[in-house]
Amino acid sequence: MSSSLVLGPMLRHTDTTSAAVWVETRRAAQVSVHAGTDEDGSPRVWRAPTFRVHGHHYALVEVTGLRPGERTAYRVEVDGAPAWPPPDDPFPPAELHTLTGDEEVNLAFGSCRTSVPHDRAHHLTHGVDALRTLALAVAGGERPDVGVPDLLLLLGDQVYADATSEAMQEFIASRRSLDEEPGTELADYAEYAHLYSLAWSEPALRWLFSWLPSLMIFDDHDVRDDWNTSVQWREEMEATSWWHGRIVAALASYWVYQHLGNLSVAERAEDEMWRELLTRRELAGADVEVDLTDVLDAFAERVDKHPETYRWSYARRLGDARLVVIDSRAARKLEPGRRSMLDEAEMAWLDEQVRGDCSHLVIGTSLPYLLPQGLHHLESWNEAVVDGGWGRRLVGVGERLRTAFDLEHWGAFTDGFERVGRMVQEVADGQRGAAPGSVLFLSGDVHHSYISEVDRSGGSRVLQLVCSPIRNPLPRVLRTATAVLARGIARPAARGLARSAGVARPPFAWHTVAGPWFDNNIALLRVEQDRLSTSWLTGEVRHGDHDHPILQVAADVELDVPVPGPGALAGDPAVAHVHGRQQRP
């Protein structure tokens, strides 16, 4: 690792003419990105000074003026000294590569990745890291039959602030007693910074992030398990001595490490924290490192209390397809009887984004929109019980069940589920512009993978693709319970429970196309105009070589879709084939 860089470079938001390169440095510095030459042969260099948060130093270099479809190797310097790639780097050169504007989508996605060593002991407890295995395969020159991704979408639990590794606990213990609250969980910004370093500094992963553009959204473990499950959960957290410091550090560090790189050049120019940084930089002078600590902490405190004042969600054009990534954690309405996964401001924004006139509409949400129907009915029943559907005496019992069994997906927020469902059905029916070939929900969270499809007689297909975990497998007893609830035998009983609490039927039906399977996975989605294919890739140790696992296909599914536009053949039957290794409960 370069002595001047703590993390990075990470290639973040990329479009047809620009790319964002993010780094964390060890000191205040000027960071420069060098990539190729101009038409006159002069070197192309982009620079940015670092900014400081709680004593940590960061830079985001906006690389602009690139050409559509350009691919060029780049290097990073800190104060004029080489910082990346490191000397004798065993990995291929990192490249900047812009979009062309009309490419097919080749998107890797997944969620839930713990940061523990890659040795025999931890492979037994946590499985093989699927993302690292992909990095090793591509770095070694392997071009899997399923292709190499052009973009990485991480759908939550990039870090685990509440279930820390031995290495993280050693760092915490060097600063405070593990006997004081919150114990082995994270308490402040410094601990978050160290956790991100543990998660993203492994050499193969660091190389992967240096060339593969990435987008991210949080889920609960980035903050704490069951984050914003209910009003009762919030009240219990706010009654602790440590929650305020935790949520401020979580959201402040999320803005720095994850969200800032999601934004385009134009979006950053409108972001209130980025504008504050530029204002302070102008007042201080280009050679002075700006300290954002005070304003970023105040911002994090405000957006936790008033989530409607800031939006973590975002939308992107990917060739002819459209990607909409939803914050399904911070923007929730939690009041009993008025629950929704999204508050009114967020719902109004989503309503504007869910439109046709694209080849495919892809919606990223950390929590699956479509659970297997048995699980969906169970969560809807629980929401109704908490709202008094079985009498006031059982409200408290319902609240405890909600938290204990993680009954807090879209099915447990019925109002939001139905409103989003209406939007999606209108898009699929061509009522919001020309109908896309498909509407795809991409999700994670649940520590198993599966595909569901809405039952429709015409228009666009509506599918749910889930990839989870990247590295954090379910215990076997939970795999068995999940498999049972995911199958049709659980649906009638769960539907009966929901009906007994006054829950109406969902506005549409859906079925499981494939799954569940329980491997550590990273999924690769390839979207063409009339064809979808998705592969779930996993790592396998062979001949005891735990340092170099082999990339394998855990599941591979191909799905025909209607061709969008006039004369489209709507309602073509699904063609899905699942093969390869599937890990049974």
Secondary structure as a PSIPRED ss2 file (coil, helix, strand):
# PSIPRED VFORMAT (PSIPRED V4.0)

   1 M C   1.000  0.000  0.000
   2 S C   1.000  0.000  0.000
   3 S C   1.000  0.000  0.000
   4 S C   1.000  0.000  0.000
   5 L E   0.000  0.000  1.000
   6 V E   0.000  0.000  1.000
   7 L E   0.000  0.000  1.000
   8 G E   0.000  0.000  1.000
   9 P E   0.000  0.000  1.000
  10 M E   0.000  0.000  1.000
  11 L E   0.000  0.000  1.000
  12 R E   0.000  0.000  1.000
  13 H E   0.000  0.000  1.000
  14 T E   0.000  0.000  1.000
  15 D C   1.000  0.000  0.000
  16 T C   1.000  0.000  0.000
  17 T C   1.000  0.000  0.000
  18 S C   1.000  0.000  0.000
  19 A E   0.000  0.000  1.000
  20 A E   0.000  0.000  1.000
  21 V E   0.000  0.000  1.000
  22 W E   0.000  0.000  1.000
  23 V E   0.000  0.000  1.000
  24 E E   0.000  0.000  1.000
  25 T E   0.000  0.000  1.000
  26 R C   1.000  0.000  0.000
  27 R C   1.000  0.000  0.000
  28 A C   1.000  0.000  0.000
  29 A C   1.000  0.000  0.000
  30 Q E   0.000  0.000  1.000
  31 V E   0.000  0.000  1.000
  32 S E   0.000  0.000  1.000
  33 V E   0.000  0.000  1.000
  34 H E   0.000  0.000  1.000
  35 A E   0.000  0.000  1.000
  36 G E   0.000  0.000  1.000
  37 T E   0.000  0.000  1.000
  38 D C   1.000  0.000  0.000
  39 E C   1.000  0.000  0.000
  40 D C   1.000  0.000  0.000
  41 G C   1.000  0.000  0.000
  42 S C   1.000  0.000  0.000
  43 P E   0.000  0.000  1.000
  44 R E   0.000  0.000  1.000
  45 V E   0.000  0.000  1.000
  46 W E   0.000  0.000  1.000
  47 R E   0.000  0.000  1.000
  48 A E   0.000  0.000  1.000
  49 P E   0.000  0.000  1.000
  50 T C   1.000  0.000  0.000
  51 F E   0.000  0.000  1.000
  52 R E   0.000  0.000  1.000
  53 V E   0.000  0.000  1.000
  54 H C   1.000  0.000  0.000
  55 G C   1.000  0.000  0.000
  56 H E   0.000  0.000  1.000
  57 H E   0.000  0.000  1.000
  58 Y E   0.000  0.000  1.000
  59 A E   0.000  0.000  1.000
  60 L E   0.000  0.000  1.000
  61 V E   0.000  0.000  1.000
  62 E E   0.000  0.000  1.000
  63 V E   0.000  0.000  1.000
  64 T C   1.000  0.000  0.000
  65 G C   1.000  0.000  0.000
  66 L C   1.000  0.000  0.000
  67 R C   1.000  0.000  0.000
  68 P C   1.000  0.000  0.000
  69 G C   1.000  0.000  0.000
  70 E C   1.000  0.000  0.000
  71 R E   0.000  0.000  1.000
  72 T E   0.000  0.000  1.000
  73 A E   0.000  0.000  1.000
  74 Y C   1.000  0.000  0.000
  75 R E   0.000  0.000  1.000
  76 V E   0.000  0.000  1.000
  77 E E   0.000  0.000  1.000
  78 V E   0.000  0.000  1.000
  79 D C   1.000  0.000  0.000
  80 G C   1.000  0.000  0.000
  81 A E   0.000  0.000  1.000
  82 P E   0.000  0.000  1.000
  83 A E   0.000  0.000  1.000
  84 W E   0.000  0.000  1.000
  85 P C   1.000  0.000  0.000
  86 P C   1.000  0.000  0.000
  87 P C   1.000  0.000  0.000
  88 D C   1.000  0.000  0.000
  89 D C   1.000  0.000  0.000
  90 P C   1.000  0.000  0.000
  91 F C   1.000  0.000  0.000
  92 P C   1.000  0.000  0.000
  93 P C   1.000  0.000  0.000
  94 A C   1.000  0.000  0.000
  95 E E   0.000  0.000  1.000
  96 L E   0.000  0.000  1.000
  97 H E   0.000  0.000  1.000
  98 T C   1.000  0.000  0.000
  99 L C   1.000  0.000  0.000
 100 T C   1.000  0.000  0.000
 101 G C   1.000  0.000  0.000
 102 D C   1.000  0.000  0.000
 103 E C   1.000  0.000  0.000
 104 E C   1.000  0.000  0.000
 105 V E   0.000  0.000  1.000
 106 N E   0.000  0.000  1.000
 107 L E   0.000  0.000  1.000
 108 A E   0.000  0.000  1.000
 109 F E   0.000  0.000  1.000
 110 G E   0.000  0.000  1.000
 111 S C   1.000  0.000  0.000
 112 C C   1.000  0.000  0.000
 113 R E   0.000  0.000  1.000
 114 T C   1.000  0.000  0.000
 115 S C   1.000  0.000  0.000
 116 V C   1.000  0.000  0.000
 117 P C   1.000  0.000  0.000
 118 H C   1.000  0.000  0.000
 119 D C   1.000  0.000  0.000
 120 R H   0.000  1.000  0.000
 121 A H   0.000  1.000  0.000
 122 H H   0.000  1.000  0.000
 123 H H   0.000  1.000  0.000
 124 L H   0.000  1.000  0.000
 125 T H   0.000  1.000  0.000
 126 H H   0.000  1.000  0.000
 127 G C   1.000  0.000  0.000
 128 V C   1.000  0.000  0.000
 129 D C   1.000  0.000  0.000
 130 A H   0.000  1.000  0.000
 131 L H   0.000  1.000  0.000
 132 R H   0.000  1.000  0.000
 133 T H   0.000  1.000  0.000
 134 L H   0.000  1.000  0.000
 135 A H   0.000  1.000  0.000
 136 L H   0.000  1.000  0.000
 137 A H   0.000  1.000  0.000
 138 V H   0.000  1.000  0.000
 139 A H   0.000  1.000  0.000
 140 G C   1.000  0.000  0.000
 141 G C   1.000  0.000  0.000
 142 E C   1.000  0.000  0.000
 143 R C   1.000  0.000  0.000
 144 P C   1.000  0.000  0.000
 145 D C   1.000  0.000  0.000
 146 V C   1.000  0.000  0.000
 147 G C   1.000  0.000  0.000
 148 V C   1.000  0.000  0.000
 149 P C   1.000  0.000  0.000
 150 D C   1.000  0.000  0.000
 151 L E   0.000  0.000  1.000
 152 L E   0.000  0.000  1.000
 153 L E   0.000  0.000  1.000
 154 L E   0.000  0.000  1.000
 155 L C   1.000  0.000  0.000
 156 G C   1.000  0.000  0.000
 157 D C   1.000  0.000  0.000
 158 Q C   1.000  0.000  0.000
 159 V C   1.000  0.000  0.000
 160 Y C   1.000  0.000  0.000
 161 A C   1.000  0.000  0.000
 162 D C   1.000  0.000  0.000
 163 A C   1.000  0.000  0.000
 164 T C   1.000  0.000  0.000
 165 S C   1.000  0.000  0.000
 166 E H   0.000  1.000  0.000
 167 A H   0.000  1.000  0.000
 168 M H   0.000  1.000  0.000
 169 Q H   0.000  1.000  0.000
 170 E H   0.000  1.000  0.000
 171 F H   0.000  1.000  0.000
 172 I H   0.000  1.000  0.000
 173 A H   0.000  1.000  0.000
 174 S C   1.000  0.000  0.000
 175 R C   1.000  0.000  0.000
 176 R C   1.000  0.000  0.000
 177 S C   1.000  0.000  0.000
 178 L C   1.000  0.000  0.000
 179 D C   1.000  0.000  0.000
 180 E C   1.000  0.000  0.000
 181 E C   1.000  0.000  0.000
 182 P C   1.000  0.000  0.000
 183 G C   1.000  0.000  0.000
 184 T C   1.000  0.000  0.000
 185 E C   1.000  0.000  0.000
 186 L C   1.000  0.000  0.000
 187 A C   1.000  0.000  0.000
 188 D C   1.000  0.000  0.000
 189 Y H   0.000  1.000  0.000
 190 A H   0.000  1.000  0.000
 191 E H   0.000  1.000  0.000
 192 Y H   0.000  1.000  0.000
 193 A H   0.000  1.000  0.000
 194 H H   0.000  1.000  0.000
 195 L H   0.000  1.000  0.000
 196 Y H   0.000  1.000  0.000
 197 S H   0.000  1.000  0.000
 198 L H   0.000  1.000  0.000
 199 A H   0.000  1.000  0.000
 200 W H   0.000  1.000  0.000
 201 S C   1.000  0.000  0.000
 202 E C   1.000  0.000  0.000
 203 P H   0.000  1.000  0.000
 204 A H   0.000  1.000  0.000
 205 L H   0.000  1.000  0.000
 206 R H   0.000  1.000  0.000
 207 W H   0.000  1.000  0.000
 208 L H   0.000  1.000  0.000
 209 F H   0.000  1.000  0.000
 210 S H   0.000  1.000  0.000
 211 W H   0.000  1.000  0.000
 212 L C   1.000  0.000  0.000
 213 P C   1.000  0.000  0.000
 214 S E   0.000  0.000  1.000
 215 L E   0.000  0.000  1.000
 216 M E   0.000  0.000  1.000
 217 I C   1.000  0.000  0.000
 218 F C   1.000  0.000  0.000
 219 D C   1.000  0.000  0.000
 220 D H   0.000  1.000  0.000
 221 H H   0.000  1.000  0.000
 222 D H   0.000  1.000  0.000
 223 V C   1.000  0.000  0.000
 224 R C   1.000  0.000  0.000
 225 D C   1.000  0.000  0.000
 226 D C   1.000  0.000  0.000
 227 W C   1.000  0.000  0.000
 228 N C   1.000  0.000  0.000
 229 T C   1.000  0.000  0.000
 230 S C   1.000  0.000  0.000
 231 V H   0.000  1.000  0.000
 232 Q H   0.000  1.000  0.000
 233 W H   0.000  1.000  0.000
 234 R H   0.000  1.000  0.000
 235 E H   0.000  1.000  0.000
 236 E H   0.000  1.000  0.000
 237 M H   0.000  1.000  0.000
 238 E H   0.000  1.000  0.000
 239 A C   1.000  0.000  0.000
 240 T C   1.000  0.000  0.000
 241 S C   1.000  0.000  0.000
 242 W C   1.000  0.000  0.000
 243 W H   0.000  1.000  0.000
 244 H H   0.000  1.000  0.000
 245 G H   0.000  1.000  0.000
 246 R H   0.000  1.000  0.000
 247 I H   0.000  1.000  0.000
 248 V H   0.000  1.000  0.000
 249 A H   0.000  1.000  0.000
 250 A H   0.000  1.000  0.000
 251 L H   0.000  1.000  0.000
 252 A H   0.000  1.000  0.000
 253 S H   0.000  1.000  0.000
 254 Y H   0.000  1.000  0.000
 255 W H   0.000  1.000  0.000
 256 V H   0.000  1.000  0.000
 257 Y H   0.000  1.000  0.000
 258 Q H   0.000  1.000  0.000
 259 H H   0.000  1.000  0.000
 260 L H   0.000  1.000  0.000
 261 G H   0.000  1.000  0.000
 262 N H   0.000  1.000  0.000
 263 L C   1.000  0.000  0.000
 264 S C   1.000  0.000  0.000
 265 V H   0.000  1.000  0.000
 266 A H   0.000  1.000  0.000
 267 E H   0.000  1.000  0.000
 268 R H   0.000  1.000  0.000
 269 A H   0.000  1.000  0.000
 270 E H   0.000  1.000  0.000
 271 D C   1.000  0.000  0.000
 272 E H   0.000  1.000  0.000
 273 M H   0.000  1.000  0.000
 274 W H   0.000  1.000  0.000
 275 R H   0.000  1.000  0.000
 276 E H   0.000  1.000  0.000
 277 L H   0.000  1.000  0.000
 278 L H   0.000  1.000  0.000
 279 T H   0.000  1.000  0.000
 280 R H   0.000  1.000  0.000
 281 R H   0.000  1.000  0.000
 282 E H   0.000  1.000  0.000
 283 L H   0.000  1.000  0.000
 284 A H   0.000  1.000  0.000
 285 G C   1.000  0.000  0.000
 286 A C   1.000  0.000  0.000
 287 D C   1.000  0.000  0.000
 288 V C   1.000  0.000  0.000
 289 E C   1.000  0.000  0.000
 290 V E   0.000  0.000  1.000
 291 D E   0.000  0.000  1.000
 292 L C   1.000  0.000  0.000
 293 T H   0.000  1.000  0.000
 294 D H   0.000  1.000  0.000
 295 V H   0.000  1.000  0.000
 296 L H   0.000  1.000  0.000
 297 D H   0.000  1.000  0.000
 298 A H   0.000  1.000  0.000
 299 F H   0.000  1.000  0.000
 300 A H   0.000  1.000  0.000
 301 E H   0.000  1.000  0.000
 302 R H   0.000  1.000  0.000
 303 V H   0.000  1.000  0.000
 304 D H   0.000  1.000  0.000
 305 K H   0.000  1.000  0.000
 306 H C   1.000  0.000  0.000
 307 P H   0.000  1.000  0.000
 308 E H   0.000  1.000  0.000
 309 T H   0.000  1.000  0.000
 310 Y C   1.000  0.000  0.000
 311 R C   1.000  0.000  0.000
 312 W C   1.000  0.000  0.000
 313 S C   1.000  0.000  0.000
 314 Y E   0.000  0.000  1.000
 315 A E   0.000  0.000  1.000
 316 R E   0.000  0.000  1.000
 317 R E   0.000  0.000  1.000
 318 L E   0.000  0.000  1.000
 319 G C   1.000  0.000  0.000
 320 D C   1.000  0.000  0.000
 321 A E   0.000  0.000  1.000
 322 R E   0.000  0.000  1.000
 323 L E   0.000  0.000  1.000
 324 V E   0.000  0.000  1.000
 325 V E   0.000  0.000  1.000
 326 I E   0.000  0.000  1.000
 327 D C   1.000  0.000  0.000
 328 S C   1.000  0.000  0.000
 329 R C   1.000  0.000  0.000
 330 A C   1.000  0.000  0.000
 331 A C   1.000  0.000  0.000
 332 R C   1.000  0.000  0.000
 333 K E   0.000  0.000  1.000
 334 L C   1.000  0.000  0.000
 335 E C   1.000  0.000  0.000
 336 P C   1.000  0.000  0.000
 337 G C   1.000  0.000  0.000
 338 R C   1.000  0.000  0.000
 339 R C   1.000  0.000  0.000
 340 S E   0.000  0.000  1.000
 341 M C   1.000  0.000  0.000
 342 L C   1.000  0.000  0.000
 343 D C   1.000  0.000  0.000
 344 E H   0.000  1.000  0.000
 345 A H   0.000  1.000  0.000
 346 E H   0.000  1.000  0.000
 347 M H   0.000  1.000  0.000
 348 A H   0.000  1.000  0.000
 349 W H   0.000  1.000  0.000
 350 L H   0.000  1.000  0.000
 351 D H   0.000  1.000  0.000
 352 E H   0.000  1.000  0.000
 353 Q H   0.000  1.000  0.000
 354 V C   1.000  0.000  0.000
 355 R C   1.000  0.000  0.000
 356 G C   1.000  0.000  0.000
 357 D C   1.000  0.000  0.000
 358 C C   1.000  0.000  0.000
 359 S C   1.000  0.000  0.000
 360 H C   1.000  0.000  0.000
 361 L E   0.000  0.000  1.000
 362 V E   0.000  0.000  1.000
 363 I E   0.000  0.000  1.000
 364 G E   0.000  0.000  1.000
 365 T E   0.000  0.000  1.000
 366 S C   1.000  0.000  0.000
 367 L C   1.000  0.000  0.000
 368 P C   1.000  0.000  0.000
 369 Y C   1.000  0.000  0.000
 370 L C   1.000  0.000  0.000
 371 L C   1.000  0.000  0.000
 372 P C   1.000  0.000  0.000
 373 Q H   0.000  1.000  0.000
 374 G H   0.000  1.000  0.000
 375 L H   0.000  1.000  0.000
 376 H H   0.000  1.000  0.000
 377 H H   0.000  1.000  0.000
 378 L H   0.000  1.000  0.000
 379 E H   0.000  1.000  0.000
 380 S H   0.000  1.000  0.000
 381 W H   0.000  1.000  0.000
 382 N H   0.000  1.000  0.000
 383 E H   0.000  1.000  0.000
 384 A H   0.000  1.000  0.000
 385 V H   0.000  1.000  0.000
 386 V H   0.000  1.000  0.000
 387 D C   1.000  0.000  0.000
 388 G C   1.000  0.000  0.000
 389 G C   1.000  0.000  0.000
 390 W C   1.000  0.000  0.000
 391 G C   1.000  0.000  0.000
 392 R H   0.000  1.000  0.000
 393 R H   0.000  1.000  0.000
 394 L H   0.000  1.000  0.000
 395 V H   0.000  1.000  0.000
 396 G H   0.000  1.000  0.000
 397 V H   0.000  1.000  0.000
 398 G H   0.000  1.000  0.000
 399 E H   0.000  1.000  0.000
 400 R H   0.000  1.000  0.000
 401 L H   0.000  1.000  0.000
 402 R H   0.000  1.000  0.000
 403 T H   0.000  1.000  0.000
 404 A H   0.000  1.000  0.000
 405 F C   1.000  0.000  0.000
 406 D C   1.000  0.000  0.000
 407 L C   1.000  0.000  0.000
 408 E C   1.000  0.000  0.000
 409 H C   1.000  0.000  0.000
 410 W H   0.000  1.000  0.000
 411 G H   0.000  1.000  0.000
 412 A H   0.000  1.000  0.000
 413 F C   1.000  0.000  0.000
 414 T H   0.000  1.000  0.000
 415 D H   0.000  1.000  0.000
 416 G H   0.000  1.000  0.000
 417 F H   0.000  1.000  0.000
 418 E H   0.000  1.000  0.000
 419 R H   0.000  1.000  0.000
 420 V H   0.000  1.000  0.000
 421 G H   0.000  1.000  0.000
 422 R H   0.000  1.000  0.000
 423 M H   0.000  1.000  0.000
 424 V H   0.000  1.000  0.000
 425 Q H   0.000  1.000  0.000
 426 E H   0.000  1.000  0.000
 427 V H   0.000  1.000  0.000
 428 A H   0.000  1.000  0.000
 429 D C   1.000  0.000  0.000
 430 G C   1.000  0.000  0.000
 431 Q C   1.000  0.000  0.000
 432 R C   1.000  0.000  0.000
 433 G C   1.000  0.000  0.000
 434 A C   1.000  0.000  0.000
 435 A C   1.000  0.000  0.000
 436 P C   1.000  0.000  0.000
 437 G C   1.000  0.000  0.000
 438 S E   0.000  0.000  1.000
 439 V E   0.000  0.000  1.000
 440 L E   0.000  0.000  1.000
 441 F E   0.000  0.000  1.000
 442 L E   0.000  0.000  1.000
 443 S E   0.000  0.000  1.000
 444 G C   1.000  0.000  0.000
 445 D C   1.000  0.000  0.000
 446 V C   1.000  0.000  0.000
 447 H C   1.000  0.000  0.000
 448 H C   1.000  0.000  0.000
 449 S E   0.000  0.000  1.000
 450 Y E   0.000  0.000  1.000
 451 I E   0.000  0.000  1.000
 452 S E   0.000  0.000  1.000
 453 E E   0.000  0.000  1.000
 454 V E   0.000  0.000  1.000
 455 D C   1.000  0.000  0.000
 456 R C   1.000  0.000  0.000
 457 S C   1.000  0.000  0.000
 458 G C   1.000  0.000  0.000
 459 G C   1.000  0.000  0.000
 460 S C   1.000  0.000  0.000
 461 R E   0.000  0.000  1.000
 462 V E   0.000  0.000  1.000
 463 L E   0.000  0.000  1.000
 464 Q E   0.000  0.000  1.000
 465 L E   0.000  0.000  1.000
 466 V E   0.000  0.000  1.000
 467 C C   1.000  0.000  0.000
 468 S C   1.000  0.000  0.000
 469 P C   1.000  0.000  0.000
 470 I C   1.000  0.000  0.000
 471 R E   0.000  0.000  1.000
 472 N C   1.000  0.000  0.000
 473 P C   1.000  0.000  0.000
 474 L C   1.000  0.000  0.000
 475 P C   1.000  0.000  0.000
 476 R H   0.000  1.000  0.000
 477 V H   0.000  1.000  0.000
 478 L H   0.000  1.000  0.000
 479 R H   0.000  1.000  0.000
 480 T H   0.000  1.000  0.000
 481 A H   0.000  1.000  0.000
 482 T H   0.000  1.000  0.000
 483 A H   0.000  1.000  0.000
 484 V H   0.000  1.000  0.000
 485 L H   0.000  1.000  0.000
 486 A H   0.000  1.000  0.000
 487 R C   1.000  0.000  0.000
 488 G H   0.000  1.000  0.000
 489 I H   0.000  1.000  0.000
 490 A H   0.000  1.000  0.000
 491 R H   0.000  1.000  0.000
 492 P H   0.000  1.000  0.000
 493 A H   0.000  1.000  0.000
 494 A H   0.000  1.000  0.000
 495 R H   0.000  1.000  0.000
 496 G H   0.000  1.000  0.000
 497 L H   0.000  1.000  0.000
 498 A H   0.000  1.000  0.000
 499 R H   0.000  1.000  0.000
 500 S H   0.000  1.000  0.000
 501 A C   1.000  0.000  0.000
 502 G C   1.000  0.000  0.000
 503 V C   1.000  0.000  0.000
 504 A C   1.000  0.000  0.000
 505 R C   1.000  0.000  0.000
 506 P C   1.000  0.000  0.000
 507 P C   1.000  0.000  0.000
 508 F C   1.000  0.000  0.000
 509 A C   1.000  0.000  0.000
 510 W E   0.000  0.000  1.000
 511 H E   0.000  0.000  1.000
 512 T E   0.000  0.000  1.000
 513 V E   0.000  0.000  1.000
 514 A E   0.000  0.000  1.000
 515 G E   0.000  0.000  1.000
 516 P E   0.000  0.000  1.000
 517 W E   0.000  0.000  1.000
 518 F C   1.000  0.000  0.000
 519 D C   1.000  0.000  0.000
 520 N C   1.000  0.000  0.000
 521 N C   1.000  0.000  0.000
 522 I E   0.000  0.000  1.000
 523 A E   0.000  0.000  1.000
 524 L E   0.000  0.000  1.000
 525 L E   0.000  0.000  1.000
 526 R E   0.000  0.000  1.000
 527 V E   0.000  0.000  1.000
 528 E C   1.000  0.000  0.000
 529 Q C   1.000  0.000  0.000
 530 D C   1.000  0.000  0.000
 531 R E   0.000  0.000  1.000
 532 L E   0.000  0.000  1.000
 533 S E   0.000  0.000  1.000
 534 T E   0.000  0.000  1.000
 535 S E   0.000  0.000  1.000
 536 W E   0.000  0.000  1.000
 537 L E   0.000  0.000  1.000
 538 T E   0.000  0.000  1.000
 539 G E   0.000  0.000  1.000
 540 E E   0.000  0.000  1.000
 541 V C   1.000  0.000  0.000
 542 R C   1.000  0.000  0.000
 543 H C   1.000  0.000  0.000
 544 G C   1.000  0.000  0.000
 545 D C   1.000  0.000  0.000
 546 H C   1.000  0.000  0.000
 547 D C   1.000  0.000  0.000
 548 H C   1.000  0.000  0.000
 549 P C   1.000  0.000  0.000
 550 I E   0.000  0.000  1.000
 551 L E   0.000  0.000  1.000
 552 Q E   0.000  0.000  1.000
 553 V E   0.000  0.000  1.000
 554 A E   0.000  0.000  1.000
 555 A E   0.000  0.000  1.000
 556 D E   0.000  0.000  1.000
 557 V E   0.000  0.000  1.000
 558 E E   0.000  0.000  1.000
 559 L E   0.000  0.000  1.000
 560 D E   0.000  0.000  1.000
 561 V C   1.000  0.000  0.000
 562 P C   1.000  0.000  0.000
 563 V C   1.000  0.000  0.000
 564 P C   1.000  0.000  0.000
 565 G C   1.000  0.000  0.000
 566 P C   1.000  0.000  0.000
 567 G C   1.000  0.000  0.000
 568 A C   1.000  0.000  0.000
 569 L C   1.000  0.000  0.000
 570 A C   1.000  0.000  0.000
 571 G C   1.000  0.000  0.000
 572 D C   1.000  0.000  0.000
 573 P C   1.000  0.000  0.000
 574 A C   1.000  0.000  0.000
 575 V C   1.000  0.000  0.000
 576 A C   1.000  0.000  0.000
 577 H C   1.000  0.000  0.000
 578 V C   1.000  0.000  0.000
 579 H C   1.000  0.000  0.000
 580 G C   1.000  0.000  0.000
 581 R C   1.000  0.000  0.000
 582 Q C   1.000  0.000  0.000
 583 Q C   1.000  0.000  0.000
 584 R C   1.000  0.000  0.000
 585 P C   1.000  0.000  0.000
